């Protein structure tokens, strides 16, 4: 039987299916409209998300909000989650810096993402970055090659991938960052196109 988001969230709270729980503050489960027609999947919680227990509330989340607004998509109507629910990090000075999750950690956490997709039944799934694309579309999917294109998936009628907003935060030159932002907005505008096709 399909579990509700409430049940899944409770179960995931005590998850120790991989070792990431040990160094994180808490499980950061998905949040948003439980009946959303659009689900955004990111990589993993960052430092701020780990402390607050909510996805996409840090710098990358704020950039995502800005890109969604420009693409004409209201975050209030979305369900937002991550492929991996605990923050993986390494200490650099006093800062906890993001560390990319390993495939084994993506696999270990997949049951929660699968449960969320089954409970929400989104019409559109947007993978933000390579980790999310690997978890949703497949291990060989390359965001750099196939971003902004709908791919066939048994998980939802419309699935596509784009860059994770945190990748834009790492771009040094203003001009390059502005261009990357425009491309992100352009990709996110596929959400409206997919909803309009229904
Ligand atoms: S990252 Fe996922 S699989 Fe690993 S302990 Fe956390 S919730 Fe469980």
Boltz pocket constraint, residues with backbone or C-beta under 6 A from the ligand:
constraints:
  - pocket:
      binder: B
      contacts: [[A, 12], [A, 15], [A, 16], [A, 17], [A, 18], [A, 19], [A, 20], [A, 21], [A, 27], [A, 83], [A, 84], [A, 85], [A, 86], [A, 105], [A, 108], [A, 109], [A, 110], [A, 112]]
      max_distance: 6.0
